[in-house]
Structures are given as C-alpha cells and as structure tokens.
Amino acid sequence: MTSDDRSNGAGDLPPDEGSEAQTASASLEEQLAQARAEAAEFKDRLLRALAETENVRRRAERERSDATKYGVTQFARDLLDVADNLRRALESMPESQARDDVTRNLLAGVAATERALLAAFERHGIKRMDPKGERFDHNFHQAIFEAENTGKPPGTVVEVLQPGYLLHDRLLRPAMVGVAKGEPKSDRGDGGPSDSPDDGDRRDPPPLRIDTVV
C-alpha cells in the first residue's frame, strides 16, 4: 500500500471511542447526582412526616391523660359546697354541747359522711388545703383580711375562713385566708436616719391585695 492510499483512507476511521466514554460517564454522573438529590429530598420529607406523626401521637396522649385527670373538674367543684356544708353543720353544734343521744348520733353521722366524702376526694386526686401557719401564696390562697398584733411574721396565714382544694396539680379552689399584717415601724426619736448598717438591706413586703367576698 502506497503512502497515497494510506492518506486517502484516514478520513474513514471510526469516531473517537474515548470521547464517547467521557460523554457517557458525565451523563451518568449527572443522573446519579439527580438521584441522590431526590433521595435526600424524600428522606427529609419522610423524617418530617414521622416527626409530625410523633407530635400528633404525643398531643393525643396528653389530651387523653388530661381528660382522664381533669375531666371531672366542674363536678368536683360542685361537690365542694357539699363538703363546706358538712363542715359548717359540725361546727355549728360541737359534740360537747350535744345533750342527748339523738343529737350525738346525728353529729356522728354527719362526721362520718364528711370523712367518707374527703376519702372519696383523695381517691380521685382532690386534696384539701388548710394553710394555717404557712406563708401566704397568691397562687393557692385568697387574702380576705389582714390581722394586726398577731405575733406572726408578716404574710403568715393566721386564719382559714374556707379551705382550698387541688385537683391533682391544678388549683380547684383557693383557700380564703386572713394574713398577718406587718407591725408599724418604731419611731427613730429625732426622725433622722438610722445608724444601723442593716437598715439598707431591710425591705418591707409588697402590699397585700385584699379580695372582698360578695
């Protein structure tokens, strides 16, 4: 074969196979990247759906638990009047003043009824609060009056006019109480500032809001 024949046949060679392989590889890389992006998106959607499902489950469980624990709130609140009336009946006639067996038996029956009612309260998570001697807490107590010269620290509950009740950890009714009032400040003689270094650290308790029962 002459050199002319070889030169004339050069244009008949097949296309470059290396270039085709590179093109195919680039196309596969693009497809793979697209598939990975779609997989990441689907995974994110799945995780979000699972999280939302878990939140719904927890919310439903909490609502079911609250319904079980606090569904009797209004009924329990209505029964507090019954407990109050039983206590008033017992206090209106002390046992020492009962002069006949009929009266004593009646008082014993009322006392037994009160004990049974309070026991039923306890079984269903209703707890009675009698905060006498405790520090006044506006979250659980309702101040009706302030008492002076009690010998107790200011803000101490000195009298319980009506007991309070809790339903599990929620307030069912605040206790109506009387609270010790702070003693008036003693005169300093000439009215000048005190030389005591501790006076600057003493702070009067905040004014107590007194609620009026109508």
C-alpha positions as CSV (number, residue, x, y, z in Angstrom):
1,M,0.0,0.0,0.0
2,T,1.4,3.3,-1.0
3,S,1.5,6.4,1.1
4,D,-1.2,8.0,-1.0
5,D,-3.6,5.1,-0.2
6,R,-3.0,5.5,3.5
7,S,-3.6,9.2,3.3
8,N,-6.8,8.7,1.3
9,G,-8.2,6.2,3.9
10,A,-7.5,8.4,7.0
11,G,-11.0,10.0,6.8
12,D,-12.7,6.6,7.0
13,L,-11.6,5.9,10.7
14,P,-14.4,5.3,13.3
15,P,-15.2,8.2,15.9
16,D,-13.0,8.5,18.9
17,E,-14.3,5.9,21.4
18,G,-12.6,7.8,24.4
19,S,-14.7,10.9,23.8
20,E,-17.9,8.8,23.7
21,A,-17.0,7.2,27.0
22,Q,-16.3,10.5,28.7
23,T,-19.7,11.8,27.5
24,A,-21.5,8.7,28.8
25,S,-19.7,9.0,32.1
26,A,-20.6,12.6,32.5
27,S,-24.3,11.8,31.8
28,L,-24.2,9.0,34.4
29,E,-22.7,11.4,37.0
30,E,-25.5,13.9,36.3
31,Q,-28.1,11.2,36.7
32,L,-26.5,9.9,39.9
33,A,-26.4,13.4,41.4
34,Q,-30.0,14.0,40.5
35,A,-31.0,10.6,42.0
36,R,-29.1,11.5,45.2
37,A,-30.8,14.9,45.5
38,E,-34.2,13.3,45.0
39,A,-33.3,10.6,47.6
40,A,-32.2,13.3,50.1
41,E,-35.5,15.2,49.5
42,F,-37.6,12.1,50.0
43,K,-35.7,11.3,53.2
44,D,-36.3,14.8,54.5
45,R,-40.0,14.5,53.7
46,L,-40.1,11.2,55.5
47,L,-38.4,12.5,58.6
48,R,-40.7,15.4,58.7
49,A,-43.8,13.2,58.3
50,L,-42.5,10.9,61.1
51,A,-41.9,13.8,63.4
52,E,-45.3,15.2,62.8
53,T,-46.9,11.8,63.4
54,E,-45.0,11.6,66.7
55,N,-46.1,15.1,67.7
56,V,-49.7,14.2,67.0
57,R,-49.4,11.0,69.0
58,R,-47.9,12.8,72.0
59,R,-50.5,15.5,71.8
60,A,-53.3,13.0,71.7
61,E,-51.9,11.1,74.6
62,R,-51.5,14.3,76.6
63,E,-55.1,15.3,75.8
64,R,-56.3,11.9,76.8
65,S,-54.4,12.0,80.0
66,D,-55.8,15.5,80.8
67,A,-59.3,14.4,80.1
68,T,-58.9,11.5,82.5
69,K,-57.3,13.6,85.2
70,Y,-59.3,16.8,84.9
71,G,-62.5,15.8,83.1
72,V,-64.3,15.9,86.5
73,T,-63.2,19.4,87.4
74,Q,-66.7,21.0,87.3
75,F,-68.3,18.1,89.1
76,A,-65.6,18.2,91.8
77,R,-66.0,21.9,92.2
78,D,-69.8,21.5,92.7
79,L,-69.1,18.9,95.4
80,L,-67.0,21.4,97.4
81,D,-70.2,23.1,98.5
82,V,-71.3,19.8,100.0
83,A,-68.1,19.4,101.9
84,D,-68.4,23.0,103.2
85,N,-71.9,22.5,104.4
86,L,-71.0,19.3,106.2
87,R,-68.2,21.2,108.0
88,R,-70.5,24.1,108.9
89,A,-73.0,21.6,110.3
90,L,-70.3,20.1,112.6
91,E,-69.0,23.4,113.7
92,S,-72.5,24.7,114.5
93,M,-73.0,22.1,117.2
94,P,-69.8,21.0,119.0
95,E,-70.1,17.5,120.3
96,S,-69.6,18.7,123.8
97,Q,-72.9,20.6,123.6
98,A,-74.9,17.6,122.5
99,R,-77.2,16.8,125.4
100,D,-79.0,13.7,124.2
101,D,-78.2,10.6,122.2
102,V,-80.2,11.7,119.2
103,T,-78.1,14.8,118.7
104,R,-74.8,12.9,119.3
105,N,-75.8,10.2,116.8
106,L,-76.7,12.9,114.3
107,L,-73.3,14.6,114.7
108,A,-71.6,11.2,114.4
109,G,-73.4,10.5,111.2
110,V,-72.5,13.9,109.7
111,A,-68.9,13.5,110.7
112,A,-68.8,10.0,109.1
113,T,-70.4,11.4,106.0
114,E,-67.7,14.2,105.8
115,R,-64.9,11.6,106.3
116,A,-66.3,9.4,103.5
117,L,-66.6,12.4,101.2
118,L,-63.0,13.5,101.9
119,A,-61.8,10.0,101.4
120,A,-63.5,9.8,98.0
121,F,-61.9,13.2,97.2
122,E,-58.5,11.7,98.0
123,R,-59.1,8.6,95.8
124,H,-59.8,10.9,92.8
125,G,-56.9,13.3,93.3
126,I,-58.8,16.0,95.2
127,K,-56.7,17.3,98.0
128,R,-57.8,19.7,100.8
129,M,-55.6,22.7,101.7
130,D,-55.6,24.1,105.2
131,P,-52.7,26.6,105.1
132,K,-52.9,28.0,108.6
133,G,-49.4,28.9,109.8
134,E,-48.0,28.8,106.3
135,R,-46.6,31.6,104.2
136,F,-49.2,33.3,102.1
137,D,-49.0,32.2,98.4
138,H,-51.1,34.1,95.9
139,N,-51.1,31.0,93.6
140,F,-53.1,29.0,96.2
141,H,-54.6,31.5,98.7
142,Q,-57.0,34.3,98.5
143,A,-56.5,37.0,101.2
144,I,-59.7,38.3,102.8
145,F,-58.3,40.4,105.5
146,E,-55.1,41.4,107.3
147,A,-54.8,40.9,111.1
148,E,-52.6,43.1,113.3
149,N,-50.7,42.2,116.5
150,T,-50.8,38.5,115.8
151,G,-47.2,37.9,116.8
152,K,-46.6,36.2,113.5
153,P,-44.3,37.3,110.7
154,P,-45.9,39.5,108.1
155,G,-47.5,37.4,105.3
156,T,-48.3,34.4,107.6
157,V,-51.7,32.8,107.3
158,V,-53.3,33.2,110.7
159,E,-56.9,32.1,109.9
160,V,-58.5,29.9,107.3
161,L,-62.0,31.1,106.5
162,Q,-62.6,28.4,103.8
163,P,-60.2,25.6,102.9
164,G,-58.8,25.4,99.4
165,Y,-58.7,22.3,97.1
166,L,-56.3,20.9,94.5
167,L,-57.3,18.5,91.7
168,H,-54.0,16.7,91.2
169,D,-51.6,19.5,90.5
170,R,-54.2,22.1,89.4
171,L,-56.0,24.6,91.7
172,L,-59.6,23.7,92.1
173,R,-60.4,26.5,94.6
174,P,-58.1,28.9,96.5
175,A,-58.2,28.9,100.3
176,M,-59.8,32.0,101.7
177,V,-57.5,33.2,104.5
178,G,-56.6,36.0,106.9
179,V,-53.0,37.2,106.8
180,A,-50.7,38.7,109.5
181,K,-50.1,42.3,108.9
182,G,-46.6,43.9,109.3
183,E,-46.0,45.7,112.5
184,P,-45.8,49.5,112.2
185,K,-42.2,50.9,112.2
186,S,-41.0,52.2,115.5
187,D,-40.1,55.9,115.8
188,R,-36.5,56.8,115.5
189,G,-36.6,59.6,118.0
190,D,-35.4,62.6,116.1
191,G,-36.6,61.2,112.8
192,G,-33.1,61.1,111.4
193,P,-31.6,58.2,109.5
194,S,-30.7,55.1,111.4
195,D,-27.1,54.3,112.1
196,S,-27.7,50.6,111.8
197,P,-25.9,49.2,108.8
198,D,-28.6,46.6,108.2
199,D,-31.4,49.1,107.6
200,G,-30.4,49.5,104.0
201,D,-30.9,45.8,103.4
202,R,-34.4,45.6,105.0
203,R,-37.3,45.7,102.6
204,D,-40.9,45.8,103.5
205,P,-43.0,43.0,102.0
206,P,-45.1,44.1,98.9
207,P,-48.6,45.4,99.7
208,L,-51.1,42.5,100.0
209,R,-54.2,42.6,97.8
210,I,-57.3,42.0,99.9
211,D,-60.2,40.4,98.0
212,T,-63.8,41.2,99.1
213,V,-66.2,38.3,99.1
214,V,-69.6,39.3,97.8
